[in-house]
Amino acid sequence: MNTNDGVWLSINDYSRFKNVSISTIRRHIKNNILKHKEENGKYFIYFHSSEKIQVREEEELLRLKLELELLRRQVKELSEENSELRMLVNLYEQVKNNWVTEQPPELPQFI
């Protein structure tokens, strides 16, 4: 069912691919909006290869946008974690510096 520059899809396949209801596709066939043919009582809709390329590009763009959003969230989480760790290091360094500079408490003298 392939042609040189496109493919013929069944109504169900075209419906799933374009995310359009079957009744809408049948209505478009009836009104000659879609290029179609009938074989053995079944309708097939012509789908041009340039549309496939466009759909692939749209899918790739969507995939990249989702990946970008995921990476942004990871950067934000890692940045927050990094801030928390810096704060802890600063606290530990302050405690360490205070411990070194402070004189130990005097021991009580027993007579």
C-alpha positions in Angstrom: 0.0 0.0 0.0 3.0 2.3 -0.2 3.4 5.0 -2.9 6.6 6.8 -3.8 6.1 9.8 -1.6 3.6 8.7 1.0 1.5 5.8 2.5 -2.1 4.8 2.6 -3.4 4.4 6.1 -6.6 2.7 7.3 -9.2 4.9 9.0 -8.2 3.4 12.3 -4.5 4.0 11.8 -5.0 7.5 10.5 -7.3 8.2 13.5 -4.7 7.0 16.0 -1.9 8.8 14.2 -3.7 12.2 13.9 -5.6 11.8 17.2 -8.9 12.5 15.4 -12.1 10.6 15.8 -13.2 8.0 13.2 -16.5 9.9 12.7 -14.6 13.0 11.8 -12.4 11.1 9.3 -15.5 9.5 7.7 -17.1 13.0 7.5 -14.0 14.3 5.8 -14.0 11.4 3.4 -17.7 12.0 2.6 -16.9 15.7 1.9 -13.7 15.0 -0.1 -11.6 16.9 2.4 -9.1 14.0 2.6 -7.4 12.2 -0.2 -8.7 8.7 0.0 -9.4 5.5 -1.9 -11.6 2.5 -1.3 -10.4 -1.1 -1.6 -12.7 -4.1 -0.9 -15.2 -1.9 1.0 -12.5 -0.3 3.2 -11.3 3.3 3.0 -7.6 4.3 3.1 -6.4 7.8 3.6 -3.3 9.1 1.9 -0.6 10.3 4.2 2.2 12.3 2.6 5.8 11.6 3.6 6.5 15.3 4.3 3.8 15.0 7.1 5.7 12.1 8.5 8.9 14.2 8.6 7.0 17.0 10.2 5.5 14.7 12.8 8.9 13.2 13.6 10.4 16.7 14.0 7.5 17.6 16.3 8.0 14.4 18.3 11.8 15.1 18.6 11.1 18.7 19.7 8.7 17.5 22.3 11.2 14.9 23.5 13.9 17.6 23.8 11.6 19.9 25.6 10.8 17.2 28.2 14.4 16.4 28.6 15.3 20.0 29.1 12.6 20.3 31.8 13.9 17.2 33.5 17.5 18.6 33.4 16.3 22.0 34.8 14.6 20.2 37.7 17.8 18.2 38.4 19.9 21.3 38.3 17.5 23.0 40.8 17.6 20.0 43.1 21.4 19.7 42.9 21.7 23.5 43.5 19.6 23.2 46.6 21.5 20.2 47.9 24.8 22.1 47.2 23.5 25.1 49.2 22.6 22.8 52.2 26.0 21.1 52.1 27.8 24.5 52.0 25.8 25.6 55.0 26.8 22.5 56.9 30.5 22.9 56.0 30.3 26.5 57.3 28.7 25.4 60.5 31.3 22.6 61.1 34.1 25.0 60.4 32.7 27.6 62.8 32.4 24.9 65.5 35.9 23.7 64.8 37.3 27.2 64.9 35.5 28.0 68.2 36.8 24.8 69.7 40.4 25.6 68.8 40.3 29.2 70.0 38.4 28.5 73.2 40.3 27.6 76.3 39.3 24.4 77.8 37.3 24.8 81.0 39.2 24.7 84.2 39.1 21.6 86.2 37.8 21.9 89.7 40.6 21.7 92.3 40.1 19.2 95.1 41.8 19.9 98.4 
